[in-house]
Amino acid sequence: MRTGYFYSLIFAFLTSASIAVIAAPTVKPESVASPQTVEQPTGTQGAKVDLNGADAATLQRELSGIGKGKAEAIVAYRESNGPFSSVDELLEVKGIGKAILDRNRDKLEVN
């Protein structure tokens, strides 16, 4: 009789422990890391991209709507025509339209 009672207690304990583990919310590593990931880009958003000094990788990373091809086109235009005199001159680069320029105007500067 004592062993039956003991086994019943062990069974009840293990059952409640397994239910608690299953019902407990899980914390995903992405949700823990996302506040740090969100904080880093906001710090770099204040910095402007220099059209005359940035390489293709920087242009692609910092500007929205600018992929690898457009970033390389900006660098090629700069190398063949000299440095940009204004941000509006970016419209002369093939593939860059008014919408992309307006979207990125606050992020760009010409030094």
N, C-alpha and C positions, 0 to 999 in steps of 0.2 A: 504494500500500500504506500509506503514512504517513497519508493522509487517512482511510482506512478504519479504521485503528487510533485515530486522533484522534476520529472520529465515534463509535466504540464506547465510548470513555471518556466522552464527553459524554453519550451515551445512558444509560450505567450511572449516572453522577452524577445526572442528572435523574430517572431512575426511582427511585433510592434516596431522593432528596430528596422526591419526591411521596409515596412510601410513608411516610416519616417524618411528613410533614404530616398525612396522613390518619389515621395511627395515634396521633398525639399527642392527649392528652385536652384537651378544650376547657374553659375556665373561663367560666362564665356570670356575667354581672354581678349576678344575683340572689343567687348564693351568696356573692359577695364582700360585698354590701351587707347580707345578713341578720344577721351578728353585730352590726352597728351598730343595726339595727332591733330586734333582740332586747334590746339593752342599754337602749334608751330607755324601753320600757314598764316594765321592772323598776324603774327609778328612780322612776316616777310611781305605782307600785302602793302605795308606802308612804303616800302622801298620801291623806287621807280626803276624801270629798265631803260638803260641808255641805248638808243638805236644805233649809235656809232661805235659802241664798245662791246655790246653783247654778242656772244657767239650763238650759233644756231640752236644748240641744246638749251641755253638760257632762254632764248626767245620762245622756244617750243614749250618749256616748262612754265614760264611765268605768264604768258599771254593766252587768253581764251580764244578758241577758234583757230589757233595757229598750230598746225601739225609740222611734221618733219619737212615736208616739201615746201611749205610756205616760209618756214624759218630759213631754209637754205636759199630760197629765192630772195629773201630780204638781205641776207649776207652777200649773195652774188650781185645784187643790185648795188649795194654799198661799195663793193670792190670795183665794179665797172664804172660807176658814176661818181664816186667820191662820197664823202660823208653826207648824211642827211642834214639839211639846213633847217627843217621844221618837221614836226610830227605829221603834218598834212601831206608831206612829200611821200609818205608811205603808200598813198593811194596809187602811185605810179608803178608799184610793184605788182607784177602779174599775180592774180589770185587774191589780192587784198582789196576789199570793197569798203564802202562807207559804213556798213553795219559792223564789220570787224574792227574798223578804226574807232568808231564811236564806243564800242564795247570795251576797248582797251585804252582809250585816250588818257584816262586818269593814271594808268600804269606806265605811260611812256614819257620819256624826256629825251632831249637832244643836247648833248654837251659838246 
